[in-house]
């Protein structure tokens, strides 16, 4: 395993941003880079072997302090990290989902 260079990050981000159906992948990539979290710490749909849920939920985001609570990490301990850019990504996704639900009810 190795760390991506800044140029590689820019190239991957640009490639994903240019593809409409890759929006989820781009957001996942940005959240993963911003938090350093593992897959199961980010996606709430993952169910671990011990049947407990993992992943970031809106209730794990503190807009005021710009923090995210990460659960299900390797040590078994929750951790709170200050990541304003990630909070903004998650907020934008929640707002978009609410708009989508609202428009589908019409």
C-alpha positions as a LaTeX table, in Angstrom:
\begin{tabular}{lrrr}
\hline
Residue & $x$ (\AA) & $y$ (\AA) & $z$ (\AA) \\
\hline
Unk1 & 0.00 & 0.00 & 0.00 \\
Unk2 & 1.14 & 3.54 & $-0.70$ \\
Unk3 & $-0.10$ & 7.09 & $-0.29$ \\
Unk4 & $-1.54$ & 8.80 & $-3.35$ \\
Unk5 & 0.31 & 11.84 & $-4.61$ \\
Unk6 & $-1.45$ & 15.18 & $-4.86$ \\
Unk7 & $-1.46$ & 14.85 & $-8.66$ \\
Unk8 & $-3.04$ & 11.38 & $-8.44$ \\
Unk9 & $-5.73$ & 12.66 & $-6.09$ \\
Unk10 & $-6.49$ & 15.55 & $-8.46$ \\
Unk11 & $-6.58$ & 13.22 & $-11.48$ \\
Unk12 & $-8.91$ & 10.71 & $-9.77$ \\
Unk13 & $-11.18$ & 13.46 & $-8.47$ \\
Unk14 & $-11.35$ & 15.12 & $-11.87$ \\
Unk15 & $-12.12$ & 11.84 & $-13.62$ \\
Unk16 & $-14.92$ & 10.98 & $-11.18$ \\
Unk17 & $-16.35$ & 14.51 & $-11.25$ \\
Unk18 & $-16.60$ & 14.30 & $-15.03$ \\
Unk19 & $-18.91$ & 11.30 & $-14.86$ \\
Unk20 & $-22.45$ & 12.00 & $-13.73$ \\
Unk21 & $-23.10$ & 8.49 & $-12.45$ \\
Unk22 & $-19.91$ & 8.53 & $-10.33$ \\
Unk23 & $-21.09$ & 11.17 & $-7.85$ \\
Unk24 & $-21.38$ & 8.65 & $-5.00$ \\
Unk25 & $-17.89$ & 7.33 & $-5.71$ \\
Unk26 & $-16.47$ & 10.86 & $-5.72$ \\
Unk27 & $-18.14$ & 11.71 & $-2.41$ \\
Unk28 & $-16.91$ & 8.45 & $-0.88$ \\
Unk29 & $-13.38$ & 9.18 & $-2.13$ \\
Unk30 & $-13.47$ & 12.70 & $-0.68$ \\
Unk31 & $-14.83$ & 11.51 & 2.68 \\
Unk32 & $-12.25$ & 8.70 & 2.83 \\
Unk33 & $-9.42$ & 11.14 & 2.09 \\
Unk34 & $-10.73$ & 13.71 & 4.52 \\
Unk35 & $-11.24$ & 11.34 & 7.43 \\
Unk36 & $-8.73$ & 8.57 & 6.87 \\
Unk37 & $-11.58$ & 6.25 & 7.81 \\
Unk38 & $-11.99$ & 2.67 & 6.69 \\
Unk39 & $-14.78$ & 1.55 & 4.34 \\
Unk40 & $-17.01$ & 0.23 & 7.14 \\
Unk41 & $-16.52$ & 3.42 & 9.15 \\
Unk42 & $-17.95$ & 5.49 & 6.28 \\
Unk43 & $-20.80$ & 3.53 & 4.70 \\
Unk44 & $-23.81$ & 2.95 & 6.98 \\
Unk45 & $-25.05$ & 0.03 & 4.90 \\
Unk46 & $-22.25$ & $-2.24$ & 6.06 \\
Unk47 & $-23.23$ & $-4.82$ & 8.65 \\
Unk48 & $-20.33$ & $-6.28$ & 10.58 \\
Unk49 & $-19.99$ & $-9.92$ & 11.58 \\
Unk50 & $-21.16$ & $-9.12$ & 15.12 \\
Unk51 & $-24.41$ & $-7.74$ & 13.57 \\
Unk52 & $-23.76$ & $-4.15$ & 14.65 \\
Unk53 & $-24.15$ & $-1.37$ & 12.14 \\
Unk54 & $-21.27$ & 0.82 & 11.13 \\
Unk55 & $-20.85$ & 3.94 & 9.09 \\
Unk56 & $-21.49$ & 7.66 & 9.24 \\
Unk57 & $-25.06$ & 8.75 & 9.82 \\
Unk58 & $-26.40$ & 12.30 & 9.91 \\
Unk59 & $-26.77$ & 11.94 & 13.69 \\
Unk60 & $-22.98$ & 11.41 & 13.85 \\
Unk61 & $-22.34$ & 14.84 & 12.30 \\
Unk62 & $-22.07$ & 17.93 & 14.47 \\
Unk63 & $-22.48$ & 20.94 & 12.19 \\
Unk64 & $-21.72$ & 23.47 & 14.91 \\
Unk65 & $-18.34$ & 21.98 & 15.79 \\
Unk66 & $-17.71$ & 20.56 & 12.29 \\
Unk67 & $-17.01$ & 17.10 & 13.64 \\
Unk68 & $-17.88$ & 13.56 & 12.62 \\
Unk69 & $-18.21$ & 10.58 & 14.94 \\
Unk70 & $-16.59$ & 7.49 & 13.44 \\
Unk71 & $-17.76$ & 4.14 & 14.76 \\
Unk72 & $-16.60$ & 0.59 & 14.20 \\
Unk73 & $-12.93$ & 1.32 & 13.98 \\
Unk74 & $-10.28$ & $-1.32$ & 14.39 \\
Unk75 & $-9.75$ & $-0.62$ & 18.10 \\
Unk76 & $-13.45$ & $-0.92$ & 18.88 \\
Unk77 & $-13.53$ & 2.65 & 20.19 \\
Unk78 & $-15.52$ & 5.50 & 18.72 \\
Unk79 & $-13.59$ & 8.59 & 17.69 \\
Unk80 & $-14.61$ & 12.14 & 16.91 \\
Unk81 & $-12.64$ & 14.03 & 14.29 \\
Unk82 & $-12.77$ & 17.67 & 13.23 \\
Unk83 & $-13.25$ & 17.71 & 9.45 \\
Unk84 & $-15.15$ & 20.77 & 8.19 \\
Unk85 & $-14.87$ & 19.76 & 4.50 \\
Unk86 & $-16.31$ & 16.31 & 5.19 \\
Unk87 & $-19.16$ & 17.77 & 7.23 \\
Unk88 & $-19.99$ & 19.97 & 4.23 \\
Unk89 & $-19.96$ & 16.97 & 1.83 \\
Unk90 & $-22.30$ & 15.02 & 4.08 \\
Unk91 & $-24.56$ & 18.05 & 4.58 \\
Unk92 & $-24.82$ & 18.58 & 0.80 \\
Unk93 & $-25.78$ & 14.91 & 0.34 \\
Unk94 & $-28.46$ & 15.10 & 3.02 \\
Unk95 & $-29.92$ & 18.27 & 1.52 \\
Unk96 & $-29.93$ & 16.70 & $-1.96$ \\
Unk97 & $-31.67$ & 13.58 & $-0.63$ \\
Unk98 & $-34.33$ & 15.68 & 1.09 \\
Unk99 & $-34.95$ & 17.67 & $-2.10$ \\
Unk100 & $-35.19$ & 14.46 & $-4.09$ \\
Unk101 & $-37.72$ & 12.97 & $-1.67$ \\
Unk102 & $-39.74$ & 16.17 & $-1.70$ \\
Unk103 & $-39.85$ & 16.33 & $-5.50$ \\
Unk104 & $-40.78$ & 12.64 & $-5.81$ \\
Unk105 & $-43.84$ & 13.21 & $-3.58$ \\
Unk106 & $-45.27$ & 15.76 & $-6.01$ \\
\hline
\end{tabular}
